[in-house]
Amino acid sequence: MAIQSASEFEAVLSHVRTKIERALSERGSVPILETAIRDIQHIFAAARQPGKLKPLRATMEKVTDVLTVEIPNDNVLLEQLWDLGDYIDYRG
């Protein structure tokens, strides 16, 4: 389902962050996941600023690539990541 608003975008980002935190809780320190959380926080901070959000598209893609490898069997998470990228492309 396409993300329609900045509020919805923030909610989905929060859900993704929770998934990453859960993975870290289960595995312990995983530097690449810790970096992904920092990237998500950076994107969240720009969610309501289209001029700042659009340039973070590559960061969102990097996070998507990392999570595709690190949390591979969560189809809901993967769909949310794609929706986040689409939001940045078309509304950000």
JOGIJO-V570076 format. One record per residue. N is the residue number from 1. RES is the residue in one letter. SS is DSSP state (hx for helix, st for strand, lp for the rest). PHI is phi as a letter, one per 20 degrees, with the letter a starting at -180 (* if undefined). NEAR is the number of other C-alpha atoms within 8 Angstrom. Layout:
BEGIN
N/RES/SS/PHI/NEAR  N/RES/SS/PHI/NEAR
END
This chain:
BEGIN
1/M/lp/*/3  2/A/lp/f/6  3/I/lp/f/9  4/Q/lp/d/7  5/S/lp/b/6  6/A/hx/f/8  7/S/hx/f/6  8/E/hx/f/9  9/F/hx/g/13  10/E/hx/f/10  11/A/hx/f/8  12/V/hx/f/10  13/L/hx/g/11  14/S/hx/f/8  15/H/hx/f/8  16/V/hx/f/11  17/R/hx/g/10  18/T/hx/f/8  19/K/hx/f/9  20/I/hx/f/11  21/E/hx/f/9  22/R/hx/f/8  23/A/hx/f/9  24/L/hx/f/12  25/S/hx/f/7  26/E/hx/f/6  27/R/hx/d/7  28/G/lp/n/6  29/S/lp/f/6  30/V/lp/c/8  31/P/hx/g/6  32/I/hx/f/7  33/L/hx/f/12  34/E/hx/f/10  35/T/hx/f/8  36/A/hx/f/11  37/I/hx/f/11  38/R/hx/f/8  39/D/hx/f/11  40/I/hx/f/12  41/Q/hx/f/8  42/H/hx/f/8  43/I/hx/f/11  44/F/hx/g/9  45/A/hx/f/7  46/A/lp/e/10  47/A/lp/g/12  48/R/lp/d/7  49/Q/lp/c/8  50/P/hx/g/10  51/G/hx/f/7  52/K/hx/e/8  53/L/hx/f/14  54/K/hx/g/10  55/P/hx/f/7  56/L/hx/e/9  57/R/hx/g/11  58/A/hx/f/7  59/T/hx/f/8  60/M/hx/f/13  61/E/hx/f/9  62/K/hx/f/8  63/V/hx/f/11  64/T/hx/g/11  65/D/hx/f/8  66/V/hx/f/11  67/L/hx/f/11  68/T/hx/f/9  69/V/hx/e/7  70/E/hx/f/7  71/I/lp/c/8  72/P/lp/f/8  73/N/lp/d/4  74/D/lp/d/7  75/N/hx/f/7  76/V/hx/f/6  77/L/hx/f/9  78/L/hx/f/11  79/E/hx/f/8  80/Q/hx/f/10  81/L/hx/f/10  82/W/hx/f/9  83/D/hx/f/11  84/L/hx/f/13  85/G/hx/f/11  86/D/hx/f/10  87/Y/hx/g/13  88/I/hx/f/11  89/D/hx/f/9  90/Y/hx/d/6  91/R/lp/c/7  92/G/lp/f/11
END
